[in-house]
Amino acid sequence: MSSIHLAESIQIIQAEPQHASIVAEVFDAYRQYYGQPSDITGACAFLTERLLNKESVIFLALEGNKPLGFTQLYPMFSSVSMCRSWTLNDLFVKENIRSKGIGKTLLSTAQQFIQSKGHKGLLLETTPDNTKAQSLYERMGWVREQNYYYFWQA
């Protein structure tokens, strides 16, 4: 398990399957933020499956054993460049501790992970009204995509 220290009492770890129940606490809050009902049992099962099957990489911000936030990355591939790239699908920090650098550190950790693997890059999306997050992304060098349209079918 890798660990990055943000402050004396806060660390960022790469979650492993045994951390699923701890991640589930902030994952459930994240889902509720987006209007979903609370489901800790379902959240834990979902995360355990992702981690056991190596279908995602999760970085977790902790203070002691208390989860503060997380980011979850999913792998994808670029056929044109013949390289792996990643989707930063989830980023969440508890509301009462935002603007303390935790989100920025989680993003930096994800970027360092991609660079250390020699992978192509990270893609993320956010809602148009999430201007605070967009401001953080832009300050960290992320560029809003202007050249592609994304389509969705359910």
Secondary structure, DSSP 8 states (H G I E B T S, - for coil): --EEEEETTEEEEE--GGGHHHHHHHHHHHHHHTT----HHHHHHHHHHHHHTT--EEEEEEETTEEEEEEEEEEEEETTTTEEEEEEEEEEE-GGGTTSSHHHHHHHHHHHHHHHHT---EEE---TT-HHHHHHHHHTT-----S-------
